Structure formats: structure tokens, C-alpha cells
Amino acid sequence: MNGVFPNSLKLAAVAVAMSTAIVAGISDAHADCGEVSITEMNWASASVVTNVAKFIMEQGYGCKVAAIPSDTVPAATSLAENGKPDIATEMWINSAPVYQKLEKEGKVQTIANVLSDGGSEHWWIPKYLADKHPELKTIEGVLANPELVGARFHNCPEGWGCRIVNDSLKVAFDLEGRGIKVFNHGSGETLAGSVASAYADEKPWFGYYWAPTALLGKFEMVPVDLGPYKADVHKCNRDTECTTPGKSAYPSARVVTGVTTDFAKSEPEVVAMLSKLSFTNQQMGSVLAWKEDNNASAEEAAVYFLTTYNDVWGDWLNDEAKSKLARLLK
């Protein structure tokens, strides 16, 4: 890891790795928490959220937590088919119609806006490109000048909710017919790397990204105006069975934590804590920037948050859990 990693963080990071042993010695006050499953989506902010929640549940409430690697669509599908995991966090529900259906059916409960400012999804170009060619700030300008954006659209990986929407939008805007090849990235890492690579040489770049992210904190990007948001059009666009994709901007995204109704009934104290677990975009962006600058793991980033923002998370916990974490993180 680059830079200095304070001793308190080292000790806490070790505590994460040793959580099973520590939990075994926790008082009987929360001994009935038992085993809990939680999603760990494969992008940085979601992984930080999961690891913060996992740390708190294990060290403060005596839970044994299994983090399940997932994505938006597979997580919603698993909830529908298996009633698991118990907790789905950083769910971008605008891109997860299955989740919304489960909520209406009473099978899951949305308990928190885990990103309190909401998520921002756009098609973007770098600021240096927008400054040089302001006509590219609209989709009409991009379509009229495909060579100025490198004749390529950088798409989401398979399994991400945005991939479904973008696959609809690419048809609606006829990207390939207008000379723009769609490149489907295999992972979030290669998508992010393409932005960093373009910025290094001030080359053209055009594609999807979201906030809050460390990437957009480091590289200034300008959203491409796709026109107005149309709820009915977007509803079809996010459906894999959509036969009439249309032109619509992304809405401001509500990003939530959801729990199964069974879990809400069985673990009310844990759910009460999770209902308060929320990050502003500034807080999350700061943690993600630290994580990237220090080549840190998600577990270490979670500990960084807990040691840096103790005035924030302290209000999430009941008194007993707060006391346990205060002793561990002092």
C-alpha cells in the first residue's frame, strides 16, 4: 500500500480478518443474530457500503455475515427465486424492475436511501473534449460527429442494470448506424481504466459512468444531454423484453438498502441500524479517493470510513453496539 496506514487502521483491519474469532466472544446480548447474508456488488462504492455494514453487524451486533458477490440484476433475481440474500445494499432500483415488483408484493422492504444524494447516471465525455467541441454536449452533436468521440461508445459490463438500459438506448439512437461502435466492457475495472487512459493523453472518450465514484472525483467529465427523461420510455428500456426501445435520459437514481421481510421481522435491531446507514456523495467520494490513492482493499476503506467519520456512524448504532465499536476503533 502506498503512503502511511495508521496503527489504528492496521489493528481494525486485522479485526475484520479475525471477525469470526471476535464474534465468538461477544456477549449474549445479540447472540441470536446468527448468520446473515448481504450483497457485495462488484463496484467500489457498493463494496465499501457492504464492508462497513458487515463490520458493524459482526463487531457491534454479534452477527456472522457472509458477503455474496453479485450485481444488480442477479441480486434481484436471487431475491425473487430464493428469498436470499437477507440484505441487498446499493440497489440502483431504477435499473432493477424485479426488485420493485418484489417490494410491491411485500417480499422485500426498502429501509434506507444508502446514497442520500441519490446516484447520477449519464453518458459522458471528458471536459477537455467538451471545451474543444461544445457541440458534443448533446447526443445530436455526438451522432453528427462520431469521429470526434473516437467512433466508440463504452458500455457497461454484462450483469449491470445499466447494460440493459444502454442496450436499449444504443438501438433507439442507432449508434452503430451513425458510425459509433459499441464496446462492451468485461468489468468495471476496464471501464474505469478506459477513462483514465483517455485522460492521460487527452484522447476522445464517450460512454456510460455513474457517481459517486473516485473516478469522477479525479477526472472531470461532462454529461451528454440525451434529451428529457420519459418515465414510460425508461421503463421499457430497462426491461430485457423491451421491443420498442426509445430515447430517454436516465432519471436521478434512488439507491437503496433493501431487506427481506423475513429478515426485518427476525432482526429488528440490525434493521434499525441499517435504516440509518447512509452516505453522502461527498463522504463516499472521499473514501473512494482514499481507497484508490492508497491501493487499499474494500475492508481497509471501510475501516478508514469508520475511523474518519465516527461522528457519522455513531448515530446509526444502539448504545451497546456503539460502545463495542468505540473500544475496537479507538
C-alpha positions in Angstrom: 0.0 0.0 0.0 1.2 3.5 -0.8 1.5 6.0 2.0 1.2 5.6 5.7 -1.5 3.3 7.1 -2.1 4.4 10.8 -1.7 1.8 13.5 -5.4 2.1 14.5 -6.4 1.2 11.0 -4.0 -1.7 10.9 -5.5 -3.1 14.1 -9.0 -2.6 12.9 -8.2 -4.2 9.5 -6.8 -7.2 11.4 -10.0 -7.2 13.4 -12.0 -7.5 10.3 -10.0 -10.6 9.2 -10.4 -12.1 12.7 -14.1 -11.3 13.0 -15.1 -14.9 13.4 -12.9 -15.3 16.5 -14.1 -11.9 17.9 -17.7 -12.6 17.4 -17.4 -15.9 19.3 -16.5 -13.9 22.4 -19.3 -11.3 22.1 -21.8 -11.1 24.9 -25.0 -13.0 24.7 -27.0 -9.7 24.3 -27.0 -10.2 20.5 -26.2 -13.9 20.3 -29.4 -14.7 18.5 -28.4 -12.6 15.4 -26.9 -15.7 13.8 -26.0 -15.9 10.1 -26.7 -13.0 7.8 -26.1 -12.8 4.1 -25.6 -9.4 2.3 -24.8 -8.5 -1.3 -21.4 -7.2 -2.3 -21.9 -5.6 -5.7 -18.9 -5.5 -8.0 -18.2 -1.8 -7.9 -16.2 0.2 -5.4 -18.8 2.2 -3.5 -21.1 -0.8 -3.1 -18.2 -2.9 -1.8 -17.4 -0.2 0.8 -21.0 0.0 1.9 -21.1 -3.8 2.3 -17.9 -3.9 4.3 -19.0 -1.0 6.6 -22.3 -2.8 7.2 -20.5 -6.2 7.7 -18.0 -4.7 10.2 -20.7 -3.1 12.2 -23.0 -6.2 12.2 -20.2 -8.5 13.2 -18.4 -6.3 15.8 -21.4 -4.5 17.2 -24.3 -6.9 16.9 -22.7 -10.4 17.0 -23.8 -11.5 13.5 -21.9 -13.9 11.4 -22.0 -12.2 8.0 -21.5 -13.7 4.6 -20.9 -11.2 1.8 -22.3 -12.6 -1.5 -20.6 -11.2 -4.7 -23.3 -10.0 -7.1 -24.6 -7.4 -9.5 -27.9 -5.5 -9.6 -29.9 -7.9 -11.8 -28.6 -11.2 -10.4 -29.2 -9.9 -6.8 -32.8 -9.1 -7.6 -33.3 -12.4 -9.4 -31.9 -14.3 -6.4 -34.3 -12.4 -4.1 -37.2 -13.4 -6.3 -36.2 -17.1 -6.7 -34.5 -17.9 -3.4 -35.5 -15.2 -0.9 -31.8 -14.5 -0.4 -29.6 -12.7 0.4 -31.1 -11.2 3.6 -29.8 -7.7 2.7 -29.3 -6.1 -0.7 -27.5 -2.9 -0.5 -26.6 -0.2 -3.0 -29.5 -1.3 -5.2 -30.0 1.1 -8.1 -33.7 0.3 -8.3 -34.3 2.3 -11.4 -32.4 -0.5 -13.2 -34.0 -3.3 -11.2 -37.7 -3.8 -12.1 -37.7 -7.2 -10.5 -36.7 -5.6 -7.1 -39.6 -3.1 -7.4 -42.0 -6.0 -8.1 -40.8 -7.8 -5.0 -41.3 -4.7 -3.0 -44.9 -4.3 -4.2 -45.5 -7.9 -3.3 -44.2 -7.4 0.2 -41.3 -9.8 -0.1 -38.7 -7.1 0.4 -38.7 -3.8 2.3 -36.7 -0.7 1.3 -35.3 0.6 4.6 -32.8 3.3 3.6 -31.5 5.6 0.9 -28.0 4.3 1.2 -26.7 7.1 -1.0 -28.6 10.0 0.5 -27.9 12.3 -2.5 -29.0 9.7 -5.0 -27.0 8.2 -7.8 -26.2 10.0 -11.0 -26.1 8.1 -14.3 -25.1 9.6 -17.6 -23.4 9.2 -20.9 -20.3 11.4 -20.6 -17.4 13.0 -22.5 -14.2 14.4 -20.9 -14.3 18.1 -20.1 -11.3 18.8 -22.4 -13.3 17.3 -25.2 -16.4 19.4 -24.4 -14.3 22.5 -24.1 -12.8 21.9 -27.6 -16.0 20.7 -29.2 -19.0 22.1 -27.3 -21.4 20.6 -29.8 -20.6 17.2 -28.3 -22.6 18.1 -25.1 -25.7 16.9 -26.8 -26.4 13.4 -28.3 -27.3 15.1 -31.6 -23.8 16.6 -31.7 -22.2 13.3 -30.9 -24.2 11.5 -33.6 -23.3 14.1 -36.2 -19.6 13.9 -35.3 -18.8 10.3 -34.4 -15.1 10.7 -35.2 -14.7 13.4 -32.5 -15.6 10.8 -29.8 -13.4 8.2 -31.3 -16.3 6.5 -33.0 -16.8 4.3 -29.9 -19.3 4.0 -27.0 -18.0 2.5 -23.8 -20.8 0.3 -22.4 -21.4 -1.4 -19.1 -20.3 -5.0 -18.3 -22.9 -7.8 -18.6 -25.0 -8.2 -15.4 -25.1 -4.5 -14.6 -28.5 -2.8 -14.7 -27.2 0.0 -16.9 -26.2 -2.6 -19.5 -29.9 -3.3 -20.2 -30.8 0.4 -20.5 -27.8 1.2 -22.6 -28.5 -1.8 -24.9 -32.0 -0.2 -25.4 -30.6 3.3 -25.9 -28.0 2.2 -28.5 -30.9 0.9 -30.6 -33.0 4.0 -30.1 -30.2 6.3 -31.0 -28.9 3.9 -33.7 -25.3 4.3 -32.5 -23.8 1.8 -34.9 -25.8 3.1 -37.8 -24.4 6.5 -37.1 -20.8 5.2 -37.1 -20.3 4.6 -33.4 -19.1 1.1 -32.4 -20.4 -0.1 -29.0 -17.7 -1.7 -26.9 -19.0 -3.9 -24.1 -16.5 -3.8 -21.2 -15.9 -7.0 -19.4 -15.6 -5.4 -15.9 -15.9 -2.2 -14.1 -12.1 -2.0 -13.9 -11.6 -1.9 -17.6 -14.4 0.6 -18.0 -12.7 2.9 -15.4 -9.3 2.2 -17.0 -10.6 3.4 -20.4 -11.4 6.8 -18.8 -8.0 7.1 -17.1 -6.2 6.1 -20.3 -8.1 8.7 -22.4 -7.4 11.4 -19.9 -3.7 10.6 -19.8 -3.3 11.6 -23.5 -6.5 13.8 -23.8 -7.9 11.4 -26.3 -11.6 11.1 -27.2 -13.9 9.1 -24.9 -17.7 8.6 -24.9 -19.6 6.3 -22.7 -21.5 5.5 -19.5 -20.5 6.1 -16.0 -22.0 7.0 -12.6 -21.5 8.9 -9.4 -20.4 8.9 -6.7 -17.1 7.4 -7.8 -13.5 8.1 -7.2 -13.0 8.2 -10.9 -15.3 11.1 -11.5 -13.7 12.8 -8.5 -10.4 12.6 -10.3 -11.4 13.1 -13.9 -13.8 15.9 -14.8 -16.5 14.7 -17.1 -19.4 16.4 -18.8 -22.8 14.7 -19.3 -24.1 14.4 -22.8 -27.7 15.7 -23.0 -29.8 12.7 -24.2 -33.0 14.8 -24.1 -35.7 14.7 -21.4 -36.4 11.8 -19.1 -39.5 9.9 -20.1 -40.7 7.5 -17.4 -42.7 5.2 -19.7 -39.8 5.0 -22.2 -37.2 4.4 -19.5 -39.5 1.7 -18.0 -39.4 -0.2 -21.3 -35.6 0.5 -21.8 -34.7 -1.2 -18.6 -36.7 -4.3 -19.4 -34.8 -7.1 -21.2 -38.0 -7.9 -23.1 -38.5 -4.3 -24.4 -39.5 -4.4 -28.1 -39.8 -0.7 -28.6 -36.7 1.0 -27.1 -36.9 4.8 -27.1 -35.0 7.9 -26.4 -34.8 9.0 -22.8 -32.3 10.3 -20.3 -31.5 8.4 -17.1 -33.5 9.6 -14.1 -31.8 10.6 -11.0 -31.3 7.3 -9.4 -32.6 6.2 -6.0 -30.0 4.0 -4.4 -31.3 1.9 -1.5 -30.8 -0.8 1.0 -33.5 -3.5 1.0 -34.0 -6.4 3.3 -36.3 -9.4 3.0 -39.5 -9.2 5.0 -38.5 -12.3 7.0 -35.2 -10.7 8.0 -36.9 -7.4 9.0 -39.1 -9.5 11.4 -36.3 -11.6 12.8 -33.6 -8.9 13.3 -35.3 -5.6 14.1 -32.2 -4.1 15.9 -30.0 -4.8 12.9 -32.6 -3.4 10.5 -32.9 -0.3 12.7 -29.2 0.2 12.3 -29.2 -0.4 8.5 -32.1 2.0 8.1 -29.7 4.8 9.3 -26.7 3.6 7.4 -26.3 6.2 4.6 -23.5 8.1 2.8 -23.5 11.5 1.1 -21.8 11.6 -2.3 -19.1 13.7 -0.7 -18.4 11.2 2.0 -18.3 8.3 -0.4 -16.2 10.1 -2.9 -13.7 10.9 -0.2 -13.5 7.3 0.9 -13.2 6.0 -2.6 -10.4 8.5 -3.5 -8.5 7.4 -0.3 -9.0 3.8 -1.3 -7.6 4.3 -4.7 -4.8 6.6 -3.7 -3.6 4.0 -1.1 -4.3 0.9 -3.2 -6.5 -0.2 -0.3 -8.9 -3.1 -0.1 -12.6 -2.5 0.5 -12.2 -3.8 4.1 -9.5 -1.2 4.7 -11.6 1.5 3.1 -14.5 0.6 5.4 -12.2 0.9 8.4 -10.9 4.2 7.1 -14.5 5.5 7.0 -15.2 4.2 10.5 -12.2 5.9 11.9 -12.6 9.1 10.0 -16.3 9.6 10.2 -17.1 8.4 13.7 -19.3 11.4 14.2 -21.5 10.0 11.4 -21.8 6.3 12.1 -22.1 6.8 15.9 -25.7 7.9 15.3 -26.5 4.7 13.4 -26.0 2.3 16.4 -27.7 1.4 19.6 -25.7 2.2 22.7 -24.3 -1.3 23.3 -23.0 -1.7 19.7 -21.6 1.9 19.8 -19.7 1.0 22.9 -18.2 -2.1 21.4 -17.1 -0.4 18.2 -15.7 2.6 20.1 -13.4 0.3 22.1 -12.3 -1.5 19.0 -11.6 1.6 16.9 -10.2 4.0 19.5 
